Amino acid sequence: MKSLLNAVSYSKLGVSRKPIKQRTMLLTLVFIIAVFSIGTILVTSGYDVLPEWTNTTSTTEEYEQKLSEQQTKYSDKRTIIFPNNFELNDRKLVNFYIKDLELALDPQDLIYRNRFTYKIPNGIPYKPYDVELFDSGTASSNLDQCSELSSNIKVEASPAYNKNSNLTKILQRFVDENSLYYQEVKVFFPELPTQLKEGTISDHWYQLIGSSVWLKQYGIHLMISRIVYTDTDQGYGVISLSYLQVFDRDWNELDHVELMIRKEDGTYKPVQYPQFAPIPLYYNAKVKIGQFYGIEDPRIQVIINKNGDEEPIIIYNSPHRKIKETEAQNDGKSVVKYGKYRSIFLGWLWRTQKGKNNLEELPDKKMHSMEYIKIKEMIRPNNERRGTEKNWGLFLDYEMRKEKGFDTHLYFIYQFKDTKILKCSLYDEDNCEWEYEVNDYMGSGSFHGGTELVSINRILDEHKLPELDDLKLRIPEGRQIWIGFARAVLKECGCGTHLYRPNLIVFMKDKREYKFSYVSSFNDFGIEVLEWWIGQGLCTAKNLIIPNGISSWNIEKEKDGSLMDYMTFTITRRDATVDLVHLKGILRSLLFENSNPKLLAHEQKGFRTNTNLDCALRRSDEYCKVYAAEVEAKETFENKNKEGENKKDD
């Protein structure tokens, strides 16, 4: 029977995608016999389906080994993953995939319903660090009181783990697949085939700004990053594309992955990874000099949709244009004048749209039938658009999710100093509205959005540990807490033109009021900084560690019975890396080991003050000057050693 089953090529069955009943009678008969026999021979046949879930460590390891073998032994075959809440068990997946979805299946494809849960990274070397925090104080607090507002927490951080991809492999596949999206954007890099042949990809292409999420329904990390093309060098980009890729729970990249996604109507569709995200772009192919097109700063976030499923979305900024006015001419024609903008957009990675009408009012008619990721512009109240919008700090309202059963809105810290918060609908076409404003002052200031802010209420709720029960009960009604990283930028502070570092922020909502409960000064967590211009020193141009996204945050019970929280977040260095940093102990220091945490006090003050933000910036400026002196001393010492070695050689 096994030979009979293997004689029917699933790849051939799926070529025309016609209903199976329209096949020849003989082929139909063979197929029915094969499907009927599948239950008894599946494990020993060539169709790889993982056995049903059991809760033993050895079985989990066997599953991981099977997945690893699939990625190495059958690297050109697919790994097809159904969500863990899919209604059919593994033994029925092949039949569902072929008969119901009418899709082709190769005998060496691996197909299974997810059974992998999140795994705390093992074997990570951590070092301890103190993080200085400035609390919100009171309405009368001022800069002379920074020392009184200051306190330290202890955390532990890992080195940076680089996750940059093989750009030559990525771009060769982009060319070979020749997708409609590639055909559209290749006008900006016509030399790509030549660059691949000559081996000059690293001179023109860069990957940076990685942001990822853990999809627990699929047991994988989904990451988005930017891949930038430049004609000349890194500082002068032409176009920025977005790249999506999948990693297993040990952060090994998975190739040829197909996720089976439940659509809004309850049916399923496959989504393949890795891929260049087909995000609709505005551009003028005739005007390239002095222009930079494409996607900037993509951040990925998981929402709960109306079906109760996890769904990844992205927030990014991108240039576009809108009709400003039309002028009638004497010949009866009209001249259209445009306003150019760089705006914030929401993108649904698993939903699609036809054409670009919601991006550009007079798009190229050739694009009307093109299928793109569905997007929506995030517009301020009263249809107000500024020339450039970027660096909004994203967060979700967990209490609203619990009330509605799904996420209805996105929330953004639009402005840190003199706090302003936007509330934007996920599903309606309405413009955003102001959720909160300290005053009417508008100004971006030195603090910008970095990572998303993670709901601590949600993290505590999702971990059913008895040791957390009392802590959950102590959270006052109407109190929500979020934690993330902002990124302050200091210009000409002593080291280079711009210095970027992460600033830890603890954000609070108490009934209707919002505040920054804690803001840290600059933190580098011992991360190695890379030179902007290689060989020219750390303080000759930009010097940066930019936080991009919080990939995961979990709580574990340690061997000694204590609780420890583990966070993984992504950073970029030198605008040319995708890195992971593992951090532990933030919640332990703020909540678990603190018998009387300020965050849980019923009476809260300092809601409409900027003092802790100002204190954090002042201390960050001090950090910059100390850092610059250390860099200068180190580079001077190294240069003297080199001179001495050169004299010896002479």
N, C-alpha and C positions, 0 to 999 in steps of 0.2 A: 504493500500500500504506500510505503514511503516513496518508492520509485515512481508510483503513479502520481502522487502529489507533486513531486519535483518535476514531473514531465509537463505540468501545467505552469507556464511562466506567468507569474502575476504581472510582470512588466508588460507582457504582450496583451494580457487581458485588459489592461487599462489604457491602451494606446488611443482608442477612439472615444473613451468615456461614455459609450452607449450603454443602455440598460443591458444587463446580462441576458435577459430573456430574448434579446434580439440576436444572440449568437447562434451558431449552427447547433442542431440538435445534439450532435456528438459531443461538441465542446461543452454544451450545457450539462449533459449527462456526466461527463468526466468531472466537471466542476462540482456538481451536487454530491457525487461520491466522495470527492476530496474534502469538501466542507463537512459532510456527515462524519468522516473519519477523523476530523481534526482533533476532537476531544481526547482520543486515546493515543494519538501518535505525536502530539504537538511537541512534547518535551524532547523527543528523539529525532524529530524532523529537522529540516534545514531552516524552518521558520522560527526565529528566536523570540520566545515569549518568556518573560521571567515568571517563575512559579509564584503561587499565591503567597501573600505576606504572612510571615511568622515573626514573633517578637524575640528572636534570638540574635545575639551579637554576631555569631558565626554566619547566620543567614544574611544579615546585612552586609557583612564583608564579602560574601559570595556574590551578592548583587552588584556591589561596587567592582569586584573583579570582572564580572561579566560585562559591565559597562565599559571598563577600561579595555578589555579585549576587543570589544566592538570598535572602539575608537582607534585601535592600533592594527588589529588583524584585518578588519574590514573598514578601513578608513574612508573608502569612497562610498560606503553604504550608509543608509539613514538610521538614526536613532529616533523613533517615533514615540512621543510621550503623551499619554492621556492624563487628565487631571485626576487627583486622588479621590475626588467625589464623583467620578464617572460611574454611571449606574450599572455597567456590565463588568464582569470580572475578566481577567487577562485572557482566559481561554476563548472568550467570545470576541476579542478585539479584531482578530484577523478577518472573521466573517463580517463584522460591522464595517471595517475599513474598506473591504472589497465590494460587498453587496450593497450596503446602505449608502456609503459615500461614493461608490463607484470609482475608487482610486486604485492605482497600480501598486503592487507590493512585491519587492524582490525577496527571494528566499533567504538572503543574507541580511536583510533589514532586521533591526531589533525593535520590537514593539511591546510596550508595557504601560500599565497604569501606575502612576507614581506611588512609591512607598518610601521615598527618602525624606527624612526630616532634617532640620537644621543641625549642623555639627559645629561645635566650638573648635576653632583651629588648634591643632596639636603641635607641640614642639616649637612654639613661638618664644623667642628670647625677649623678655620684657625688662625694661629699666625704669626705676621710680623717678617721678618728676613732681615738683610742687607747682600748682597752678594758683596764681593770685587772682582772687575775685573781689570785685567791688560791689557791695550791695546797694540797694536803691535808696537807703537812708530815709529821710523825711522831706517834706516840701521845702524846708529851710536849709537843707544840706548844701554845701558849696565846695569849691575846689580846695579850700584850706583844710577840709576835713577828710581828704582822701585816705590818710593813714587810719582814721577811725572807721572808715567804711571797708577797709581791706581785711581779708582773711585768706588763708591758704587751704586748699584741699590737696590730697595726695592721690595721684593716679600712676598707672604704669603703661608705658608705650613700647611698641615694637619698632624695629627699623622699617623703612619703606620697602615694600615688595613691588617690583616693577611688573606691570602687566601689558606693556606695549606689545603689539602684534607684529608679525612678519609682513611688512607693508608690500614687499614684492609679491608674496603669495596672495595677499588680499586683492591687490590691483590687477594681477594676472587673471584671477578668477573674474573680476569685474569686467575685464576686456573679453574674456572667453565666453562668458554667459551672454554678453551683448544684450542686456535687458533694455526695455524701452526707456527706463530711467537713465541708463548709461548713454543711450543714443541721444537723449536730450541734453545731458550736461557735458558730454565729451568735447563740445565746441570750446570749452575753457582749457582743456589740456590735450590738444591734438598730438602732442609729442609723446604721450604716454607709451604707446607701443615701442617707440624708439628708445625711450628711457628704460623700459624693461629689457630690451635687447642689450643696451649698453651698460646696464648695471648702475644707473645714476639715480635710482629712485630716492635714495637718502639725501640727495641734493635738492629735491623739489617737494617732497611729501613728508608731512609730520602728523603724528597722532598725539592728541592731548585731551584734557578735560574729560576724564572718565567719571561716570556716575552710574551706580548699580543698585539693584534691589534684589532681595531674596523672594522668589515666588514659591511659597510653601505648597501651593496646589500642584506644582510641577517639579519641586525639588531641585531647582536650579537658580543660579544667579544670572540675571539679565543685565547686561551693561550696555550703555550708550556712550560713545565718545566722538570727538571731532577728528576728521582727517582733512588736513588743509593742503592745498596745492599752491605753490608759488613759482613764478618764473625765475626769480632771482635768489632771494634768501628768505630765512624764516620770518623776518620782520615785515615782509611785503606780500601778503597773501592775495590770491586771485579769487579763490572760491573755497568754501568750507562745507564739507559734506558730513553727514552723521552715519556712524557705523554701529550696528547692533551685533552683539555676540553673547554666547551662553557659556557659563562655567558650571562645573559640578560643585558639590558642597565642600570639596577640598581645593577649590579654585584652580582646577585643571580645565583648560578650555575644551569644549565639546564641538566637534565639527559635524556638519550635515545633520543638524537637529531639526525635528519637525514637532511643534507643539500643536496639539489638537484643541482648538479654542471654541468655546461655546459662544455663539452669536446671540444678539438680542432676541431673536425669534426662537431660540432654543436648539437650533441646528448647530452642527459643528463644521469647522473649516480648518485646514492646516496652515500654519505659519512657519516658514523656514528660517533658520539661522545657521551661520551668520549671514548678514545682508547689509547693504547700504540702504538706510531707511529712505523710502521714496517720499520725501517731504516736499510739498510744492514750494518752489522758489520763485521770487521775482528776480529778473535780470534783464539786461539789455546786451545781447551778445555782440552788438556792434560797438559798445562802449566798455572797454576793459581797463584801459589805462586810468589809474587813480581810483578805481572802484574795487570794492570787496563785497562779493555776493555770498549768500548761503546762510548756514545755521551757526549761531554762536551760543556758547554756554548752555548746551542742553543738560537739563536735570531730569532724572527719571524718578517717578513716585508711583506707589501702588495705591489705588483707590478700591473701594468695594462698590461694584455697580448694582444696578437695579435687580439683577439676577442673583445677587448675593455672592458673585464671583470676584476674585482678585482681577484687576485689570491695570496694566501699566500705562501711564500717561507720561508725556514729557512737557516740560516748560522750557522755552528757548526764546531768543530774540533774533530777528531777521529783518533785513530791509524790504520795503515794499513801497508802493505809491498809491495815492488816492486822487481822484479828480478834484481839483480845487475850484476851477471855474472853466467856462467855455466862452469863447469870444466869436461872435458871428462876423464873417467876412463879407466883402462886397459881392463876391462871386456866389454867395449862398451857402458856402461851406463854413464850418466852424473849426476853430482852433482850440484844442483841449490843453489846459494847463494843469500840471500835476503838483501835488505836494509830496515830498519824499520823507519817509519816516523809517525809523528802526523801532519796531514794536515787539511787545511780548506776545507770544502765541502759546496756545495749548494744543498738543497733538495727542490723538488717541492711537496708540501703536497697533491696535488690533481692529480698528475700524477704517473704512475707506471712503473716499469721495471721488467724484469724477470732475476733472478740470480744476481751474484755479479761480473761479469767480469770486470766492470769498477772500482771495488774496489780492487780486487786481481786477479793477472794474472793466478794463478792456484788454483781456488776455489774448494771447495768440490763439486763433481758432484751432490750430493744430493740436492744442493741448486739451480740447474739450472732452475727448474720449479717454484721455490718460487717467489711470487710477493711481491715486495718491493716498497717503495717510490723511485721515480726516483732521482738520485743524480749525481753530477758532481764535480770532484776535481778542486779546484781553484789553478792553477799552475803558478808560476812566469815566466816571460819571459825566453826564451832559455831553457825551461824545467828544471829550477833550483828548487831543493827541499832542504829545510833545515830540520834538524832533527825534529824540533818542530816549527809549525806555529800556532799562536793563537792570540786572542785579536785584530783582525782587526776592524777598525771603519767603519761601512757601511753607505753609503748614495747613493741617486739616483739623477740623473740629470733631474730636472723638465723641463728645456728648451728643452732638447732632447726629452722628452716625448711629449711635445706639438708639436714639429716638426714632429715626426714620428707617433704620435697617440698612441704609446705604449712604454713601457720601453724596451730598447734594451741591456743595460749593467748595471752591478753593479759596484759601485766605492767604494774603500776601502782606508782609511787612514792606510797605512801599517806601517808608522813610523811618530810619532808626531814631535820629535826633528829632525831638518834637514829633513823637511817634504818630504815624498814620498807617492805617490798615485797610486794605481793600478786600471786599468779599465779592467773588465772581462765580456765577452759576456754571455748573458743569454741563447742564442740559438745555437751558433756555438760551435764546439768542440775545438776551438783555445785556446791556453794558454792566460793568462792575459798579458797585456802590461802596460808599465809605462806611466801613464797619466801625471805625474809631478814629478820632482826630484829637490830638492834644490842643492844637491851635491851627491858625490859618497859614502859618509859615511853611513855605515850600523851599527845600534845599536838600541836595543829596548828602552833603556832609562827607566825612571820611569813612564811615561804616557802610558796608555794602553786603548784600545777600551772598552767602557762601553755600553752605549745605541747606537742605530743608531742615525744618525744626520737627523733632520727633516727639509725639505725645507720650509723656511719662505715664499718664493715666492709662493709656492703652497698653503699654509695656507691662505695667503692674497687673492689669486685668488678664492679660494673656498668659501669665505665669501662675499656675495654680499651686503655689507653694504655701504650706501652712504658715511659714515664717513671715509671709507678706500680709496675712489676713488683718492683723492689727494696724499695720501701716495704711492699708486701703481704707479702713474704717476711720482713720484720723484725717483723711482729706476732707476739708470743709465742703459743704454743698455749694455748687457753683464755682468751684476752684479747678482750673485746668493748668497744667504745667507742661512746657515744651523745652527741649534742649537741643542745641545745634551749634554750628560754627558760623560766625560772620567772618568777613575778611575786611579789615581796615587797610587802607593804603596810605602810606606816608611818603610825601614827595620831598626829595632833597634833604632828607633828615640826617645825612651823614654817610650813608652807604648807597651809592648809585643814584639813579634818577627816581626810582620807585622801589619801596620796600613793602612786600605783602607777607603777612603771617596770619594764621588762624586766631580768632578771638572766640573763646567759649562763651556762649550766652545762655542764660536761663530765663525764659519768658513765661509770664504768668497772666492768666485771666482770672479775675475775682469778680464774679457776677458780671457787671457790664464794663468794668475797668480793666485795662491792660497795663503792664509795666515790664521793664527789664529788671527782674529780681537780682540777677547777678550778671556782670560783664567782666571778662578777664582781659588782662593786658596781652600783648603778643606772646604766643607760645610756639616753639619749634619742635618740642618733644624729641630733641636730639636728632631730628631728620637731617640728613646730609643735603646741603644746598648745592645746586649746580650752577656753573658760570653761564651767564646769558650769552656771551661771546667766548667760546672755548679758547683758553689760553690767555685771556685778557684780565683775569682777576674777578673776584666776586662783587666788587663795588664799583665797577666801571659802567654798568648799565642797570637793567632791572635785576632785582634780587627777590625771588619769590618762592613761597610755598602757599599754594592756593587750595583751600578746602572746597571740594566739589559736591560730595554727597555722602550720606550715611547709609552704608550698604546693609547693615544689620545691627541689632542690639538685643542681646539676650541675657537672662539671669540664670545662673547655675548655682547649685549647692555644692560647696567645696568639701573635700574629704574631712576637714575639721568641723563641718556642720555650719560654717558661716556662708553668707550669700555673697556672690561676686557677679558683677555685670560686665559683659564683654561687648564692646562696640568695634565695628570695622568701618572705617571711612576712607574715602578716596581723596587724593591730592594730585596736584600738578606742580612740577618743578620745571623751570626754564621754558615754560610754554611748549614743552616737547615730551612730556611723560604722562603715563597713566599708572598711578601707584596706589597701593593699599597700605594703610597703617592700622594696626590693631591696638585698641586702647581698652584698658579695664580699670574699674574702680570709681567712675564718676558718681554713679548712684550709691555705691557703698559709702563714699565720703559724704555725700549730701544728705542721704536718707537712712541707709541701713545702720551705720555706726553712730549716727547722731541721735541722741535720745530726745532732743527737743529741736528739731529742724525749723528754721525760720520759714521755710516754704510751706509748712503746715500750720503756722500760727493763724488763729482766726482773725486777729487784727493786723491789717497790712497798711503800710504807708509808702510814700514816695512814688505815687502813681503818675504825677505830671512833672517830673524832674529829669533833667539830663545829666545830673551830677556824676553818676557812676559811669556813664559813657565818656564823659570828659576826663574823669580820673583814669580810665582805662587807656585813653589816647595819650595822656600825659606820660603814663608809665611805659607805653609802647614807644614813645619818642625816646625815653631814656634807654630802653632796650636797644634801639637803633644805634645810638651813639656808643654804647658799650660794645655792641656787636661790631661796629665799624672799626673801633680801636683794636679789637681782638683779631679781626681779619687783616688789618694793616700790619700788626706785629707778626702774625704768622707768615704772611706773604713776604715780608722783609727778611725774616729769618730764613725762609726757604730759598729766596733769591741769593742771599749771602752764601748759603751752602752750595748752590749751583755754581756761583762764581768761583768758590774755592775749589770745587771739583774740576772746573774748566782749567784753572791755573795748573792744577796737578797734571792734567792731561797734556798741557802745553810743555 
